[in-house]
Amino acid sequence: GDGELTDMDEVSTKLDLARAYIDMGDPDGARSILDEVIEEGSDDQKDEARGIMEQIA
């Protein structure tokens, strides 16, 4: 119904969360979230997640 998070909204929230983990100095936490994004996200979101991964690799 209305007001429920769609999968894409959920994935974009995970991308924000991953960035927050990186800002807090927790690349491992970010990496596990980004792994989920790469499994669940759209192609654009997967590209974005991979780009963030490269920053913390």
C-alpha atoms as a printed R data frame, in Angstrom:
   type eleno elety resid chain resno      x      y       z
1  ATOM     1    CA   GLY     A     1  0.000  0.000   0.000
2  ATOM     2    CA   ASP     A     2  0.923  3.661   0.168
3  ATOM     3    CA   GLY     A     3  3.714  4.705   2.469
4  ATOM     4    CA   GLU     A     4  5.590  1.442   2.282
5  ATOM     5    CA   LEU     A     5  9.215  1.549   1.315
6  ATOM     6    CA   THR     A     6  9.811  0.111  -2.113
7  ATOM     7    CA   ASP     A     7 12.833 -2.092  -2.642
8  ATOM     8    CA   MET     A     8 14.580  0.746  -4.450
9  ATOM     9    CA   ASP     A     9 13.954  3.146  -1.578
10 ATOM    10    CA   GLU     A    10 15.332  0.537   0.782
11 ATOM    11    CA   VAL     A    11 18.454  0.157  -1.329
12 ATOM    12    CA   SER     A    12 19.002  3.912  -1.563
13 ATOM    13    CA   THR     A    13 18.703  4.033   2.235
14 ATOM    14    CA   LYS     A    14 21.398  1.354   2.404
15 ATOM    15    CA   LEU     A    15 23.645  3.441   0.152
16 ATOM    16    CA   ASP     A    16 23.215  6.407   2.518
17 ATOM    17    CA   LEU     A    17 23.887  4.131   5.462
18 ATOM    18    CA   ALA     A    18 27.049  2.787   3.846
19 ATOM    19    CA   ARG     A    19 28.310  6.353   3.354
20 ATOM    20    CA   ALA     A    20 27.557  7.088   7.000
21 ATOM    21    CA   TYR     A    21 29.591  4.040   8.078
22 ATOM    22    CA   ILE     A    22 32.513  5.265   5.970
23 ATOM    23    CA   ASP     A    23 32.240  8.722   7.545
24 ATOM    24    CA   MET     A    24 32.351  7.063  10.965
25 ATOM    25    CA   GLY     A    25 35.465  5.141   9.981
26 ATOM    26    CA   ASP     A    26 33.799  1.731   9.654
27 ATOM    27    CA   PRO     A    27 34.605  0.509   6.126
28 ATOM    28    CA   ASP     A    28 33.832 -3.108   7.065
29 ATOM    29    CA   GLY     A    29 30.305 -2.188   8.096
30 ATOM    30    CA   ALA     A    30 29.917 -0.214   4.884
31 ATOM    31    CA   ARG     A    31 31.205 -3.107   2.804
32 ATOM    32    CA   SER     A    32 28.641 -5.575   4.147
33 ATOM    33    CA   ILE     A    33 25.819 -3.121   3.393
34 ATOM    34    CA   LEU     A    34 27.192 -2.485  -0.091
35 ATOM    35    CA   ASP     A    35 27.278 -6.234  -0.732
36 ATOM    36    CA   GLU     A    36 23.526 -6.267  -0.081
37 ATOM    37    CA   VAL     A    37 23.021 -3.320  -2.431
38 ATOM    38    CA   ILE     A    38 24.910 -5.141  -5.177
39 ATOM    39    CA   GLU     A    39 22.621 -8.151  -4.709
40 ATOM    40    CA   GLU     A    40 19.336 -6.245  -4.446
41 ATOM    41    CA   GLY     A    41 19.770 -2.949  -6.250
42 ATOM    42    CA   SER     A    42 19.049 -1.673  -9.720
43 ATOM    43    CA   ASP     A    43 21.917 -1.454 -12.196
44 ATOM    44    CA   ASP     A    44 22.446  2.211 -11.306
45 ATOM    45    CA   GLN     A    45 22.511  1.414  -7.606
46 ATOM    46    CA   LYS     A    46 24.958 -1.444  -8.168
47 ATOM    47    CA   ASP     A    47 27.256  0.931 -10.061
48 ATOM    48    CA   GLU     A    48 27.008  3.429  -7.228
49 ATOM    49    CA   ALA     A    49 27.753  0.751  -4.632
50 ATOM    50    CA   ARG     A    50 30.789 -0.423  -6.598
51 ATOM    51    CA   GLY     A    51 32.022  3.155  -6.831
52 ATOM    52    CA   ILE     A    52 31.776  3.551  -3.065
53 ATOM    53    CA   MET     A    53 33.499  0.166  -2.606
54 ATOM    54    CA   GLU     A    54 36.438  1.405  -4.659
55 ATOM    55    CA   GLN     A    55 36.860  4.369  -2.315
56 ATOM    56    CA   ILE     A    56 37.268  2.060   0.687
57 ATOM    57    CA   ALA     A    57 39.111 -0.809  -0.999
